[in-house]
Amino acid sequence: MRWFVAAINLDGATISPFNEHALVEKIRTPYNKLCSKVYYESAIYALAIESSTTGMPQHMYAVRHHQTIIGDIRLDNRDALLTRLTDFHTSTTKKFTDLELALELILLHGISIVYDFVGEFTFVIWDERKRKATAVRDHIGMRTLFWTQQQNTLWISSDLCLLRDVFSLEQINTEYLMDFYLYNGHMDGVSTPYNNVYRLPSASWLEATASNVNTHKYWNLYDRCDNLQYRNADEYESHFRELMVNAVKRRMISPVKNAVMMSGGLDSTLLYGIARTEMPTVNTIPVSGVFDRWHECDEREYIYAVLDYYNSRDDITFEVCDDYGTFNQFPDGYLWTYEPTVTAASASFTGALISCASNTGAKQIFTGYGSDHLLTGSFPVLADMFRRGDISLAIKEASKLASRYRLSTPKLLVNYGIGPLIGRGWAKELRNNKHNHFIKELKQIPSYNQQEYYQQFKGTTAHLFMDRVLAAKYGVTMQHPFLDRDLIEFLFRVPGEVRFQGDMTKPLLRKSMGKYLPKQIIERKNKTGHLPLTHEGLKQVWKEVIHVASKGRIQMLNILPHQEWLQSLYKFRHGMVVREDMWVLLTLELWLYKLEEQIGLDLVH
């Protein structure tokens, strides 16, 4: 795992150094697991930090032709990008790190070349001659970047914690909190919880001089909305299989131990299967959370089926997770984070699995995160069928769906088939209580299937809490192959009925991946949940939660009256019908409480 922070005097004046050790201590990783290196050159002072298990931080910066680059870059299409260099570079290209290659390409072709980068990256370039800083974040937003400006000094960092000394926690940005609510907790905009501190959105670059700062969006998922038209289903399945295998291979590092956070479902078991089949020499182990007390949550039956398929029972490491309930050890054990995050409620469960993997010596941890978002599909495909005149197909699929989910076929057709065509039903629900910017984006997407996909895609930002907060404690790197750019773009353009079929969940995955998984997994229909763990966790800490939450700090957002908030908390605790936005509201309330602890002030009296 890597972090960096840089201070740049945009007017070219000499900059004062900062306290390296104090900054390193702001990262939750134990100090003895980190190595750091300072880069200092007149107007720029930068610190690169890396967990000592993954390499040396000198690979996080480079200097070429009076241009300094610092960042965290992995380029997956390196071979294709090397062809974009000139003959002058031929003798040195193989020696280039990904960071150096990115800088050479930008010097040669300009900043717009980043559109062609495939991978995960976040970096800043300081042009000494032009006195201009340029910062870039990858297409999907897998790496983060934040910045603030104090007079002529630009502070830019991979994480908010490294900027802590140059902004005030007390200067709360309530517009951000409202955006958090409207985006259902999935934040990728410019604002942060603090005034005058900004995020660089995904697929964007920033250019800063002493007189001006501008941001530019260089890519949108909906830039290409045309459906892929292949001859038959086999071609979609073959292409998906190729992309999925490549997504895993790109992220596997052979010299180190890799762990797969493996449940008994399709997604994580597939990653393990691909690793064992396609990369048998890479050290890959499964780590699984199991339950002795909550039998309905336990998936050992399916986990063992996969292990037996690969004759690898001895490789598994189990973590018993009966006691890792929702809001575990609240309030003292509830993590403070610089931004609110809905998934903080389950931090003890996820954190326990990351800790378990780290204790085995794993340096990278693979998850199946993103598969449910992007491969499940949804009912709005019926509206696309109606719009193009495939009425009989829509009725047939609706009938299958109604049978599978025990729903009414006519109601399905009205809400998801006909209603969206006139702005009613599902289409109205999708836009209800949403941010205006999101609604404008939906207007760029013609098909209802792709609108639903885009909503799911925007929701994948939740992985950042796992990646930047929980994993940081152990200095490990999280990998999410289902969030591969090539794979995401492919699935967006696949016809809706390829991703979603009435008689089968995730048909594209099930039909294409039989060689990697036992039949018991491929044909599994039920999906294990963790509801008992959620309810037990709430039961154990509810006295503390209600004591904190009943204050109603979210009153500052004027979303609902205080009395209605108290009623919603009561219904939530007793499993009654409750607001759909309850988890987001409770997240904000508890985050504001933890913020009060940090600043020593009451936000609401």
N, C-alpha and C positions, 0 to 999 in steps of 0.2 A: 504494500500500500504506500501511496506517495502523497505528499503535501508540499505546497510552496507558497511563499509570500514575497512580494517585491514592492519596494518603494521607489518611485521614479520622479525626479524633479523635471517636469515637462519644459521648464525654461532652460534646462541644461546646467543649472547651478550644481555645485558639489553637494552631495547629500550626506547627512550624518548617519552613522551606523546605528542599528538597533540592537537590543539585547537578545542574542541568539538563544541562550539557555532559557530565558523567560518564555520565549515563543515556543520552544520545543515542549516545555512543560504544559502548555495549554492543550496539547494533544493528549488524549486519554491513554495512549499506548505507554506501557512502562518504559522509562527512559533507557534502560539497558537493551531494549529491543529496537532502538532507533539509531540511525546515523544521519548526520546533517553536514551540510557544507555551505559556506557563504560565498557569494559572488559579489564583488565590489568593483565598480568602474565609474568613477566620477559621479554622474547623475543617477546611477542606479545602484541600489543595494538589495540583494535578493538572497533568500534562504531556501534551500532545497532540503527536504526531509524525507527519509525513506525507512521503512521497517528493514532492519538489518538482515532479514531473511530473504529479501528479494533482489538485492543488488546495491550499488553505490550511487549516491545522488549526483555524482559528476555527470551521469548520463541524463540529468534533468536540465542541463543548460549547455549552450554552445554559443560561439561567437564567429561570425563570418562577415567580412566587408563592413565593419562598423555597425553591425546589427547583432544584438544579443537576444537570444531566445531562452526562456525558462518555462518549463511546463512538464506535463505528464502525457505522453503520446504513445499510442499503439496503433500502427497502421497495418490493416489486414490485407490491403491490396498493394503491398509494397512492390511486387514485381511489375505490376501495371504502371505504377507511378515512376519507377526507374526509367521506363521508356520515354518519359516526358522530359528527361534531362538531355543535355546536348552532348556531342561527342567529346567535348572538353572534360566531361566528368567521368568518362568510361573507366579510367584507371583507378578511380577512388570510390565508385558507387557502392561496392560491396563492403567498404569500411564504414559507410554512413550508418549511424544509429537512426531510428525513426525520427527522432527530434531533429537531427542534422538534415535528414532528407526533406522533412517538412520545410525547414528554413530555406534550403537550396531551391526548392520548387517555388516557394513564395517569392524569392528574389528574382527568379527567372520568369515567372508567369503572372505575378501579382497575387493579391490576397484572394481573388476569386477562385483560385485553384483549389481552395479547401472544399469546394462543392464536390470535387472528385475524390476526396479522401474517404476511405471506408475504414472505420475503426472507432476507437474511443480516445478522445483527446481534449485537453484544455491547456492553453498556453498564452504567453504574452511575449511580444517582440518589441524591443526598444531600438529605434533607428536613431543613432546618435547624431547623424548629419542633419536629418530632417526634424529632429526633436519631436518625434511622433511615436506614441505607443499604440500597438495594435494587439488586441486580445481576441481569442477565438475559442468557441466551445463546440463540441461535436454535434452531429445531426440529431441524435436521439437524446442527448443530454445525460449521458452516462457519467460524465465527470462534471463537477460544479465549478463555478467561478463567480467571485464577488468583488466589488470594488467600491471605493469611496475616494473623494478628493478633498484635500485640505489646502486651500490656496493653489499653489502650482505643483503640489505633490500628489501624485496618483498612487494610491495604495490598492494593490490587487492581489487576490489570494484564492487558493483552491477551496478554502473553508472559512466560514465566518469567525470561528474561534481565533484564527490567526490575525484578525483585524480588531480584536477586542479592545486593544489599547487606543484605538483611534475613533471609537464611537461610544455613545452612551446608551446603556440598556434602558435608561429612563425615558429616552426620546422615542416613544412608541408610535409607530405608524399605523393608525387605526384603519386607514384605507387598505393596507395589506390584510388586516384581520378580516375585513369584510370580503375582500377578494378570496381569502382562504375559504370562507363560508360558501361563496357563490361557486367556486371551483371544486367544492366538495373535498377540500384539503389537498388538491393536486396542483401545486404551485410551480409555474415555469415563467412567470412574468418578471418584469424589471424590479418590482418592489420587494422589500424585505420587511421584517417587523420593526425596523429601526429607521428613523428619518435620516436621509442623506447617505444611506448605505444601499447599494443596488446589486441585483443579480444580473449576470449576463444570461439571457434566455438561451435555450438550446438552439442549435443551428443559426447562431448569430456571431457577428464580429463587432468589436468596438474599436473606434479610432479616436485617440485623444491627443490633443496638443494643448499648449498653454492657454489658447483662446477658445477651444471648442471641444466638445465630446459628442460623438455620434455613434449610434448603433445601427446595424443593418442585418436583416433577416435574409440569409442566403439560401435557405431550403425550407420547403413545406412538404409534408407527406402528400398533400392533395395537389401538388404540382402536376402529377400525372394521375388522372382518374379513370383513364380508359381501361376497360377490362382486358385481361389477357385471354386470347382466344386460341386454345389448343385443340387438337383434333379429337382427343378423347381424354377420359379421366386418368388413364395411365400416365399421360404426359404431365399432368398437374402433379400427380403423386411422385413421379420420377424427379421432377424439378424440386419439389419440396424436400425430398429425401437428400438430394445433393446439397441444397442450401443448409439443411439442418446438420448434416455431417460436417460441412465446412465450418459452420458456426461453432461447433464443439472443438474442432481441430485448431481453429484460430486462437483459442483461448487456453489450450492445454500447453503447459510448460514441462518438458520432459525431465529436466534435471531436478525438479522439486516434486514433493508429494502433493497430489491433488485429491480433494475430498468431494464427494457428491452428497449433498444434503438430501437423502433419499427417503421418500415416503413409499407407500404401496401403490401410488397412482401411476398414470401413464407418463407423466412429464419427466419427473426426476429419474424414474427407472430407465426411461429412454436414454437420458444422458449417460447413465452408467453403462447401458448396453452398447452405445456407440463407442464410448471410451474403451471398453473391453474388446470390442470387435475390430475397430478401425485403428486403435492405438494401443495394442496389447503390451508394448514395452514401457509405456508411461505408467508410473506408479499412481494408481487411482484406487481409492478406497471409499466404501459407502459409510455414511454416518446417519443414524436414524433415531428419531424420537419415538419412544414406545410408552405404553401405559399399562401398568399392572392393576390399577384401581378402576380406570375408566375404560372398560373393555370395548365399548362401542367406538372409542377413538383409536383403538390399537389396530395396527396393520401388519403385524408380524407374519400373518398367513401369506400375504402377498409379497412382502419383502423376502421371505424365505424362498418363495417360488422363483424370484429373480436370481437370488444367490445360488440356488440349486441349478438353475439354467446355465450359470457360468462356473459352477463348482467352486464357489468362493465364500462359503459360510465363515471360514476363518478370518476373512478380511473385514467383517462388519464390526462396527463399534456402536453399541446402543446407549442411549441416554434416556433414563426413565423420567418422564415429564409430568407425572401426576400432580406435582405441587406448583407447576409454573402457570398459574391461572391468570386471568385478566387483571390488570392493575396490581400484580403481585407485589407485596411489601409496600403498598401505598400508605403514607406519603413518602417516607424516608427513602425507599428503594425505587421510587418513580424517577426516571431519568430527567435531568434538566437538559434541554436542547435549545440551540439558538433560534430554531424555528419550531412551531408546533407541528406535530405529525400524528395522524390517527393511529398508525401502527405502533406507537409507543405503548399502547395498552397491552400489547402482546410481547413486549420487549424481553421479558424474562424467558419465555419459551424459545424465541428465536436466538437470543443471546446464549442460552444454554447449549444449543446445537452448535453454534459457532465456537464456543469455548471447548466443547467436546472434540470438534474437528481440529482445533488448534493444538489441543493436548496430544493428539496422535502424531503431531509433527507436520500436518498439512499446512501449506503456505497459500494455496488457493482453494476456495470453496465454491462449487458449482451448485446452482439452484435451478428449479424448473419454473422460476418466476416469469410471468408474462404469457405463459401458454394459455391459461384460462382467459386472459384478456383477449388474445389475438387469434386463437384457434377455435373457440367455442362457437362463434357465430350467434345469431339471434333471429327472433321472429320477424323483424322488418324485411327480411328477404321476400316475404309474401307480398309486400307492397311493390317491390321491383317486378315481381312476376305479374301482378295485376297491370302495372303500367305498360309493360311490353306485350300484354295480351295473352300471356300464358295462364289463363284463368283456371283451366282444368288442372294444370300442374300445381297452382296455388291451393286449390281445394284439396287435392290429393295430399300435399305436404301438411296442410293445416289439420287434416284428419289424422295423420300419423302423430303430429305433435299433440293434438288433443288427447289421443289415446295414451301417449307416453306420459304426459303430465297431468292426466285426468282433468282436462279443461273442456270447455264448450267449443266445438268447431265454429259455429256461427260467431261467437264472441271473438275468437281468435281472428277470424277473417275481417270482422268489423274494425277491431282495434289495431291490428297490424297489417292488414291487407288494403282495406278501402279507406279507413280513417286518415292515414298519412297523406293520401293523394289530395285531400281537401284541407290539410293542415290540422286535422283532428287526431284523436287516438294517440298512438305512440309518438308521433311527430310533435304533438303539442306537449306531451309529457317530457320529451327530451329537452325542450327549450324552457320548460317551466322553472323559474327560480334559478336561472343560469346567468352567468356574466355576459354582458353585451358582446364582448370580443369573441367569445365562444360561439354565440349565435351567428355573428358575422362570418366566422370561419365555416360554419355548416353550410352557408349559402354558396360556398365555393365547391361543394361536394354534391354531385347530382344524384347519386344512388343512395337509397335508404340503408342498404347493407353497409356501404362505406361510411355513412354518417355514424352508424352504431359502432363500427370498427374504430373510427376516429375518436369517439368518446372513450372507448376502452383504451386506446393507445395513450391518450392524455392521462389516463389513470395510472399508467405504469411508473410514474415518478416516485411512487411510494417506496421503491427499492432503495432510494438514496439514504433513508434512515438506517437501513441494514448495512449499506455499503460504507457510509461516512461516519456513522456513530457507533453502531454495535461492533462492526469488524475492526474499527480503529483501536479498540481496547486490547486487541490481540495482535495487531499489526498484520492481519491477513487480508487478502484481496478476494472480494466476491466476484463471481462470474455468472452472467445470466445469458446463456446462448440464445434463448428465445427472443431476446431483445437485440438481435443482430440486425443491422440496417438493411442488408440485402434481403433477409428473411421478412422483415416488416414490410418493405416495399412490395415484395412479391405477394404476400397475403392480402395486402390492401387492394391489389388489382385482380385477385382471383375472383371469379364470379361467386356471388353469395351462396348459391346452392352447392358449390364445391366445399365450402367451409361448414355449411349448416344443412343438415338433412333431418327429416322428421323422425326417422327410426334409429338414429345413431348420433351420439355426441362425438365431436372432434373426428369426423369421418376421414379427413385428409391424413391425420396422424395415424389412425387405426389401420387404414388400408395400405399405407406406404411403409410402415415400420415393423412388419411382422418378423423380419429376420433378426431383429435386435431384442425381442421380448418374447416370453412364453405366452402361449395362447390364453392362459388364465388372466394375464394382465391386459392383453389386446382386447379380449371380449368382456372385460369387467364393466358392469353397468352402474353399480352403486358407487357413490363417492363418500368417503369418510369425512365427517366434520368434527369440530371440536366444541360443540355446544355445551356439553357437560363441563368441560374445562372452563369455558367462559362463565357459565352460571355459578360454578363453585368459586371461581376467583372473585366474582362480584359479591357473592355471599360473605366471603371471608373479610373483605375490606370495605363493605358498603357503609358501615358506620363512619369510617374515616372519609370516604368519598363524599357522602351526603353532607357531612359537616363542612367540608371545603366547598362543595359545589353549590350549596344552598345560598351562598352569599350572592351569587349571580353577577359575577364580574362581566359577563357578556352583555350586561345592560348597556354598556358603553356603545354597543353596536346597534341598539334599537331594533333588534330582530323580533323579540317577543317580550311581553310584560313579565315582570318578576314572578307574579303569581302563576302564570302559565308555565313558566320554567320549573317552578316547584312541583306543579302537577305532572309535568312531563318526566321529571326525575322519579316521582312515585310510580308512574306507570312503567317506566323503564325497569325499575327494580323488580316489579311484580310480573314482568313478562306480558304486560297488556299491550294492546295496539298503541303504538307510539309514533312520534314524528320520524320521517325518513332521514331527517338531518340530525338525529339525536347524537350519533357518534361524533359528528363534526363539532356540534355545539359543546359536547362534553370535553372533547379534546381542547378546544379553545379555553374553556373554563379552567381546566386543570393546568394548562400551560400558563395562563395568566397568574394562577396561584403560585406556581413555581417561580415565575418571574418576580412576583412580590418578594419571595424569599431572597432572590438574588440582589434586588435593589433596596430591600429593607423598607419599602413603602407600600401602603394600601392603595390600590388602583381605584377602588370603589368604596365609598363610605356609606 
